[in-house]
Amino acid sequence: MGYFILLLGVFACSVSVLFIKLSETEPILMSAYRLLFAGLLLLPLAIKARKAYPQYRSQVNARSILPPAICLGLHFATWIYGARLTLSAHATLLVNMTPVIMPYLLHLMFRERLTKGEWIGTAIAISGVFVLGGADFHLSPEYAWGDFVCVLSMLCVGAYLALARSNRNIPSIYLYVVPLYFVSGICCLIFALVAALFGALDNVIGPRVGHEVLMIAGLTVIPTVLGHSILNWGMKRYRGQTVVIINLSQFIFAAIIGYLFFEEVPHSRFYLASSLAIIGALIVIRSAPRSTFG
């Protein structure tokens, strides 16, 4: 049941590309709005959890929440910005390379080492990404900056998910993600203010206000409140590499969304890539030590 919930969170995160492509709001402001609104929506649950754990002192964890909050805000902003500057295949491929760096992040931060089976499953799953994007991925001056920004976004989301492990002792997921979203949203607003002072921001929202509000609401409820909250829950419950490998299946859901909403017909390689990603994920799940977090 736990893996099904995690897969649901991955699907919810994959929907973000739909709202991003349909929106024109500045990336840093869109990131701030989705984070702050997500915090407000989940605040009642955090208050309820706070009452359920009266011995928990949130101020003790302020320093541990700030680093992942900054990484999350940077990931959201760079992902929105980069995805609009480069080809979809480029952006999807680069952001999905998180499993490559995650073993090193987890080892550096928590001395968590992968088993032989986890390495094998990771290699198989990553090969699926290369099968899908290899023939379409060609660096060019036109897309070089967007590709670079997507690489930064991948590094940010990897660090953000890895840092979630340091907060796994917080008794409720809501006592973690609500402060995380608020702090991250405030960081994005500060970045936006600095950008505005230098003349880099012209408007507080895209030209079609009603449409933009709907897009921001969609980003808030589905990928943020549902998707990222579940990913953080997964990082508390399972091994980090298990979570990021399952998260790799985002490109499968994204292809389905592209077909349904934009009539994008998947390339024949998509089916081989999907099979490799699923096989790799199953191997990682079965190879993870039984001492995962409950």
Stockholm file with secondary structure:
# STOCKHOLM 1.0

chainA/1-294         MGYFILLLGVFACSVSVLFIKLSETEPILMSAYRLLFAGLLLLPLAIKARKAYPQYRSQVNARSILPPAICLGLHFATWIYGARLTLSAHATLLVNMTPVIMPYLLHLMFRERLTKGEWIGTAIAISGVFVLGGADFHLSPEYAWGDFVCVLSMLCVGAYLALARSNRNIPSIYLYVVPLYFVSGICCLIFALVAALFGALDNVIGPRVGHEVLMIAGLTVIPTVLGHSILNWGMKRYRGQTVVIINLSQFIFAAIIGYLFFEEVPHSRFYLASSLAIIGALIVIRSAPRSTFG
#=GR chainA/1-294 SS CHHHHHHHHHHHHHTHHHHHHTCCSCHHHHHHHHHHHHHHHHHHHHHHHHHHCTTCCGGGGHHHHHHHHHHHHHHHHHHHHHHHHSCHHHHHHHHTTHHHHHHHHHHHHHCCCCCHHHHHHHHHHHHHHHHHHTTTCCCCTTTHHHHHHHHHHHHHHHHHHHHHGGGTTSSCHHHHHHHHHHHHHHHHHHHHHHHHHTTCCCCSSCSSHHHHHHHHHHHIIIIIIIIIHHHHHHHHHSCHHHHHHHHTTHHHHHHHHHHHHHCCCCCTHHHHHHHHHHHHHHHHHHHSCSCCCC
#=GC SS_cons         CHHHHHHHHHHHHHTHHHHHHTCCSCHHHHHHHHHHHHHHHHHHHHHHHHHHCTTCCGGGGHHHHHHHHHHHHHHHHHHHHHHHHSCHHHHHHHHTTHHHHHHHHHHHHHCCCCCHHHHHHHHHHHHHHHHHHTTTCCCCTTTHHHHHHHHHHHHHHHHHHHHHGGGTTSSCHHHHHHHHHHHHHHHHHHHHHHHHHTTCCCCSSCSSHHHHHHHHHHHIIIIIIIIIHHHHHHHHHSCHHHHHHHHTTHHHHHHHHHHHHHCCCCCTHHHHHHHHHHHHHHHHHHHSCSCCCC
//
